[in-house]
């Protein structure tokens, strides 16, 4: 929630949200900077819509980033907008690879 939200609500200004059905869309984000945190990843995607969760995948032994992560967004329209805007964009010195995650689909 933004600091401005209460002020905007006071004046009756609301953030527009899509009216379509909510669904969970998981987005794969590759080639992340090894210094990027969950919060920074969430902030990058929050510009395009409602983020339910963002996580940078880390090594379980030394807790250092593996260079990729996942972002869950609430609305497909916003997720597609974020994917289009952030794919091949340079963030923290690295060119991101962003696409919809392939959950549980068999690989050949």
SULFENCOR-V270956 format. One record per pair of residues at least 4 apart in sequence whose C-alpha atoms are under 6 Angstrom apart, sorted by sequence separation. I is the first residue (numbers start at 1). J is the second residue. If there is no record, write none. Layout:
i->[I;I]
j->[J;J]
This chain:
i->[9;42;46;59;82;83;90;8;46;58;59;90;58;73;89;58;88;89;57;58;88;57;87;88;87;57;87;42;57;56;55;55;83;38;54;83;38;54;38;53;53;52;51;52;51;50;50;49;48;34;34;48;32;31;32;31;30;29;29;29;28;27;27;26;26;25;25;24;24;23;22;23;22;31;30;30;29;29;28;28;27;28;27;28;27;26]
j->[13;46;50;63;86;87;94;13;51;63;64;95;64;79;95;65;95;96;65;66;96;66;96;97;97;68;98;54;69;69;69;70;98;54;70;99;55;71;56;71;72;72;72;73;73;73;74;78;78;65;67;82;67;67;68;68;68;68;69;70;70;70;71;71;72;72;73;73;74;74;74;75;75;96;96;97;97;98;98;99;99;100;100;101;101;101]
